[in-house]
Amino acid sequence: MKRTRRPNVVIYMQMLRLLLDSPKGPTSLQQGLGLNYPKFVETAKLLESKELIRKDTEGEREVYRITPAGAQLHREWRSVVETLGDVS
């Protein structure tokens, strides 16, 4: 059975959604998104460059957090999805 490729924007919004609950480590995010490591790094770097997420260090652990701009974008996305229906 062939897997259907998700649009990048859906992956971006899924990453923001995962981070709304709490900061996550890279492995947790990667697994939660079902991405291979290179695609995860590419996605995280893009969202960081747009200041939608940020990478922090807690002790010796690297974690990602959603920024206020990322949370706002996710709220707007949810509004679109609720109005138009599932876009994936």
mmCIF file of the C-alpha atoms, coordinates in Angstrom:
data_MODEL
# 
_entry.id   MODEL 
# 
loop_
_atom_site.group_PDB 
_atom_site.id 
_atom_site.type_symbol 
_atom_site.label_atom_id 
_atom_site.label_alt_id 
_atom_site.label_comp_id 
_atom_site.label_asym_id 
_atom_site.label_entity_id 
_atom_site.label_seq_id 
_atom_site.pdbx_PDB_ins_code 
_atom_site.Cartn_x 
_atom_site.Cartn_y 
_atom_site.Cartn_z 
_atom_site.occupancy 
_atom_site.B_iso_or_equiv 
_atom_site.pdbx_formal_charge 
_atom_site.auth_seq_id 
_atom_site.auth_comp_id 
_atom_site.auth_asym_id 
_atom_site.auth_atom_id 
_atom_site.pdbx_PDB_model_num 
ATOM 1  C CA . MET A 1 1  ? 0.000   0.000  0.000  1.00 0.00 ? 1  MET A CA 1 
ATOM 2  C CA . LYS A 1 2  ? 1.432   3.348  -1.059 1.00 0.00 ? 2  LYS A CA 1 
ATOM 3  C CA . ARG A 1 3  ? 1.632   6.099  1.549  1.00 0.00 ? 3  ARG A CA 1 
ATOM 4  C CA . THR A 1 4  ? 0.058   9.408  0.698  1.00 0.00 ? 4  THR A CA 1 
ATOM 5  C CA . ARG A 1 5  ? 2.492   12.286 1.030  1.00 0.00 ? 5  ARG A CA 1 
ATOM 6  C CA . ARG A 1 6  ? 1.303   15.039 3.366  1.00 0.00 ? 6  ARG A CA 1 
ATOM 7  C CA . PRO A 1 7  ? 1.574   18.630 2.191  1.00 0.00 ? 7  PRO A CA 1 
ATOM 8  C CA . ASN A 1 8  ? 4.386   20.470 3.984  1.00 0.00 ? 8  ASN A CA 1 
ATOM 9  C CA . VAL A 1 9  ? 1.946   22.966 5.493  1.00 0.00 ? 9  VAL A CA 1 
ATOM 10 C CA . VAL A 1 10 ? 0.129   20.094 7.213  1.00 0.00 ? 10 VAL A CA 1 
ATOM 11 C CA . ILE A 1 11 ? 3.421   18.865 8.688  1.00 0.00 ? 11 ILE A CA 1 
ATOM 12 C CA . TYR A 1 12 ? 4.210   22.402 9.895  1.00 0.00 ? 12 TYR A CA 1 
ATOM 13 C CA . MET A 1 13 ? 0.842   22.729 11.610 1.00 0.00 ? 13 MET A CA 1 
ATOM 14 C CA . GLN A 1 14 ? 1.157   19.256 13.137 1.00 0.00 ? 14 GLN A CA 1 
ATOM 15 C CA . MET A 1 15 ? 4.512   20.252 14.644 1.00 0.00 ? 15 MET A CA 1 
ATOM 16 C CA . LEU A 1 16 ? 3.005   23.418 16.095 1.00 0.00 ? 16 LEU A CA 1 
ATOM 17 C CA . ARG A 1 17 ? 0.100   21.392 17.492 1.00 0.00 ? 17 ARG A CA 1 
ATOM 18 C CA . LEU A 1 18 ? 2.449   18.960 19.232 1.00 0.00 ? 18 LEU A CA 1 
ATOM 19 C CA . LEU A 1 19 ? 4.295   21.873 20.830 1.00 0.00 ? 19 LEU A CA 1 
ATOM 20 C CA . LEU A 1 20 ? 1.137   23.597 22.073 1.00 0.00 ? 20 LEU A CA 1 
ATOM 21 C CA . ASP A 1 21 ? 0.829   21.034 24.878 1.00 0.00 ? 21 ASP A CA 1 
ATOM 22 C CA . SER A 1 22 ? 4.411   21.253 26.139 1.00 0.00 ? 22 SER A CA 1 
ATOM 23 C CA . PRO A 1 23 ? 8.049   21.543 25.003 1.00 0.00 ? 23 PRO A CA 1 
ATOM 24 C CA . LYS A 1 24 ? 9.289   18.398 23.287 1.00 0.00 ? 24 LYS A CA 1 
ATOM 25 C CA . GLY A 1 25 ? 12.677  16.911 22.563 1.00 0.00 ? 25 GLY A CA 1 
ATOM 26 C CA . PRO A 1 26 ? 13.718  16.320 18.962 1.00 0.00 ? 26 PRO A CA 1 
ATOM 27 C CA . THR A 1 27 ? 13.184  12.547 19.108 1.00 0.00 ? 27 THR A CA 1 
ATOM 28 C CA . SER A 1 28 ? 9.676   12.925 20.532 1.00 0.00 ? 28 SER A CA 1 
ATOM 29 C CA . LEU A 1 29 ? 8.769   15.461 17.852 1.00 0.00 ? 29 LEU A CA 1 
ATOM 30 C CA . GLN A 1 30 ? 10.280  13.425 15.045 1.00 0.00 ? 30 GLN A CA 1 
ATOM 31 C CA . GLN A 1 31 ? 8.402   10.303 16.118 1.00 0.00 ? 31 GLN A CA 1 
ATOM 32 C CA . GLY A 1 32 ? 5.176   12.215 16.728 1.00 0.00 ? 32 GLY A CA 1 
ATOM 33 C CA . LEU A 1 33 ? 5.332   13.579 13.193 1.00 0.00 ? 33 LEU A CA 1 
ATOM 34 C CA . GLY A 1 34 ? 6.442   10.312 11.614 1.00 0.00 ? 34 GLY A CA 1 
ATOM 35 C CA . LEU A 1 35 ? 9.310   12.013 9.779  1.00 0.00 ? 35 LEU A CA 1 
ATOM 36 C CA . ASN A 1 36 ? 12.764  10.757 8.934  1.00 0.00 ? 36 ASN A CA 1 
ATOM 37 C CA . TYR A 1 37 ? 15.575  12.687 10.601 1.00 0.00 ? 37 TYR A CA 1 
ATOM 38 C CA . PRO A 1 38 ? 16.622  14.843 7.597  1.00 0.00 ? 38 PRO A CA 1 
ATOM 39 C CA . LYS A 1 39 ? 13.003  15.933 6.966  1.00 0.00 ? 39 LYS A CA 1 
ATOM 40 C CA . PHE A 1 40 ? 12.529  16.674 10.677 1.00 0.00 ? 40 PHE A CA 1 
ATOM 41 C CA . VAL A 1 41 ? 15.669  18.856 10.789 1.00 0.00 ? 41 VAL A CA 1 
ATOM 42 C CA . GLU A 1 42 ? 14.602  20.691 7.620  1.00 0.00 ? 42 GLU A CA 1 
ATOM 43 C CA . THR A 1 43 ? 11.135  21.340 9.066  1.00 0.00 ? 43 THR A CA 1 
ATOM 44 C CA . ALA A 1 44 ? 12.418  22.463 12.474 1.00 0.00 ? 44 ALA A CA 1 
ATOM 45 C CA . LYS A 1 45 ? 14.965  24.831 10.903 1.00 0.00 ? 45 LYS A CA 1 
ATOM 46 C CA . LEU A 1 46 ? 12.308  26.393 8.692  1.00 0.00 ? 46 LEU A CA 1 
ATOM 47 C CA . LEU A 1 47 ? 9.917   26.978 11.595 1.00 0.00 ? 47 LEU A CA 1 
ATOM 48 C CA . GLU A 1 48 ? 12.788  28.353 13.702 1.00 0.00 ? 48 GLU A CA 1 
ATOM 49 C CA . SER A 1 49 ? 13.805  30.746 10.906 1.00 0.00 ? 49 SER A CA 1 
ATOM 50 C CA . LYS A 1 50 ? 10.212  32.047 10.805 1.00 0.00 ? 50 LYS A CA 1 
ATOM 51 C CA . GLU A 1 51 ? 10.287  32.417 14.630 1.00 0.00 ? 51 GLU A CA 1 
ATOM 52 C CA . LEU A 1 52 ? 7.346   30.037 15.037 1.00 0.00 ? 52 LEU A CA 1 
ATOM 53 C CA . ILE A 1 53 ? 9.326   27.681 17.288 1.00 0.00 ? 53 ILE A CA 1 
ATOM 54 C CA . ARG A 1 54 ? 12.566  27.997 19.213 1.00 0.00 ? 54 ARG A CA 1 
ATOM 55 C CA . LYS A 1 55 ? 15.152  25.521 20.387 1.00 0.00 ? 55 LYS A CA 1 
ATOM 56 C CA . ASP A 1 56 ? 16.178  25.744 24.054 1.00 0.00 ? 56 ASP A CA 1 
ATOM 57 C CA . THR A 1 57 ? 18.345  23.733 26.406 1.00 0.00 ? 57 THR A CA 1 
ATOM 58 C CA . GLU A 1 58 ? 16.998  22.383 29.688 1.00 0.00 ? 58 GLU A CA 1 
ATOM 59 C CA . GLY A 1 59 ? 19.976  21.060 31.617 1.00 0.00 ? 59 GLY A CA 1 
ATOM 60 C CA . GLU A 1 60 ? 21.680  18.887 29.027 1.00 0.00 ? 60 GLU A CA 1 
ATOM 61 C CA . ARG A 1 61 ? 18.478  18.242 27.092 1.00 0.00 ? 61 ARG A CA 1 
ATOM 62 C CA . GLU A 1 62 ? 17.545  20.032 23.864 1.00 0.00 ? 62 GLU A CA 1 
ATOM 63 C CA . VAL A 1 63 ? 13.851  20.956 23.586 1.00 0.00 ? 63 VAL A CA 1 
ATOM 64 C CA . TYR A 1 64 ? 11.653  22.798 21.137 1.00 0.00 ? 64 TYR A CA 1 
ATOM 65 C CA . ARG A 1 65 ? 8.987   25.297 22.226 1.00 0.00 ? 65 ARG A CA 1 
ATOM 66 C CA . ILE A 1 66 ? 6.264   27.061 20.310 1.00 0.00 ? 66 ILE A CA 1 
ATOM 67 C CA . THR A 1 67 ? 6.527   30.867 20.229 1.00 0.00 ? 67 THR A CA 1 
ATOM 68 C CA . PRO A 1 68 ? 3.585   33.262 20.596 1.00 0.00 ? 68 PRO A CA 1 
ATOM 69 C CA . ALA A 1 69 ? 3.714   33.789 16.808 1.00 0.00 ? 69 ALA A CA 1 
ATOM 70 C CA . GLY A 1 70 ? 3.574   30.016 16.279 1.00 0.00 ? 70 GLY A CA 1 
ATOM 71 C CA . ALA A 1 71 ? 0.601   29.671 18.625 1.00 0.00 ? 71 ALA A CA 1 
ATOM 72 C CA . GLN A 1 72 ? -1.202  32.508 16.815 1.00 0.00 ? 72 GLN A CA 1 
ATOM 73 C CA . LEU A 1 73 ? -0.552  30.937 13.407 1.00 0.00 ? 73 LEU A CA 1 
ATOM 74 C CA . HIS A 1 74 ? -1.871  27.600 14.658 1.00 0.00 ? 74 HIS A CA 1 
ATOM 75 C CA . ARG A 1 75 ? -5.061  29.279 15.976 1.00 0.00 ? 75 ARG A CA 1 
ATOM 76 C CA . GLU A 1 76 ? -5.584  30.893 12.569 1.00 0.00 ? 76 GLU A CA 1 
ATOM 77 C CA . TRP A 1 77 ? -4.984  27.550 10.826 1.00 0.00 ? 77 TRP A CA 1 
ATOM 78 C CA . ARG A 1 78 ? -7.536  25.833 13.102 1.00 0.00 ? 78 ARG A CA 1 
ATOM 79 C CA . SER A 1 79 ? -10.049 28.526 12.193 1.00 0.00 ? 79 SER A CA 1 
ATOM 80 C CA . VAL A 1 80 ? -9.525  27.860 8.485  1.00 0.00 ? 80 VAL A CA 1 
ATOM 81 C CA . VAL A 1 81 ? -9.839  24.100 8.979  1.00 0.00 ? 81 VAL A CA 1 
ATOM 82 C CA . GLU A 1 82 ? -13.014 24.521 11.040 1.00 0.00 ? 82 GLU A CA 1 
ATOM 83 C CA . THR A 1 83 ? -14.503 26.743 8.336  1.00 0.00 ? 83 THR A CA 1 
ATOM 84 C CA . LEU A 1 84 ? -13.453 24.754 5.263  1.00 0.00 ? 84 LEU A CA 1 
ATOM 85 C CA . GLY A 1 85 ? -13.029 21.259 6.658  1.00 0.00 ? 85 GLY A CA 1 
ATOM 86 C CA . ASP A 1 86 ? -9.970  19.000 6.723  1.00 0.00 ? 86 ASP A CA 1 
ATOM 87 C CA . VAL A 1 87 ? -7.370  20.192 4.228  1.00 0.00 ? 87 VAL A CA 1 
ATOM 88 C CA . SER A 1 88 ? -5.003  17.231 4.425  1.00 0.00 ? 88 SER A CA 1 
# 
